[in-house]
């Protein structure tokens, strides 16, 4: 059916049906009207309820605008509309008395429109700011979704130190994680570096390789520091600690043993794997390969990495291992941390041929591989429709 929106009255209405219909998870009645519509959308109907109405939660900036991954939001809206549903983007602060203020993208107009909607049938958490997830509004929104039994994923960012502790409870996953400690005091970090000679330091809450650097202790006691942009030699560990401890402690860093990676044409390469809940268990959406060029800390594209086709390094062993890894990670995250409908993994192979799991990302960024990203968008919409109890067409 065709659903109309009058922005002046903040009213959704129908005019081509005599049925008594409702809209949203809280089943707000849809009046019959001949109002002045700003736009209309074609949408499904199930049991006299119109939908699905899919909410995408983002953050609110200090200027009152919504912050988030606009290209992803637009792609999700196109896919939803193609299947008879509709998405809108909103901050947690936009929820008020069973109504949600947000923004809806209209592809045919290539424009965003302010909308007020009923409660969504399902919510996809794409909040980009950690301070938003720490806010009272976010917590209240989560409580409201629970009260109304509105499916909500993914629940939060993942703290690297918490992830290490969680995976340590599973032998298979524990064997893949580099030995890790929280950076909380000088002597513990000094002992960790002495034990391993080479370590990585990472903010517990970070993405895209932000803030990562390496330390290596030489026989003469000097400390070699290397980040994406600079190198430095400290005469001793105490000099390094004096200069960097403030940032290490304030940003809650972790330290991990240095991994000697397998090389391809002289440079390290890593796997980036997207996983999703298929309804029949967790499955791989796609696998990309990233290779470092000018630096060896990470292979992230923003830090100078480049794309390598998975087929170039693909083996049946890789296929089987990553399928098992996605299943294990998805099931454990959902059991212990709340429902994860999607996630991505950063994994690699060591010089000796062992697999290693570097990171799990609860808010995966866009895949540069076009086909993987298209499949990802399709699978997310299928999942949201299924959780909303509206099957995608």
Secondary structure, DSSP 4 states (H G I P E B T S, - for coil): -EEEEETTTTEEEESS--S-EEETTTTEEEEE-----SEEEE-EEETTEEE-EEEEEEEE-TTS-EES-HHHHHHHHHHHHHTT-EEEEEEGGGEETTEEEEEEEETTTTEEEEEEE---SEEEE----HHHHTSHHHHHHHHHHHHTT-EEE------HHHHHHHHTTSHHHHTTBPPEEE---HHHHHHHHHHHSEEEEEESS--TTTT-EEEEE-TTS-EEEEESS-EEEESSHHHHHHHHHHHHHHTTEEEEEPP-B-EETTEEEEEEEEEEE-SSSEEEEEEEEEE-SS-SS---GGGT-EEE-GGGT--HHHHHHHHHHHHHHHHHHHHHHS--SEEEEEEEEBTTS-EEEEEEESSPPPPSSHHHHHHHHHHHHHHHHHHTT----
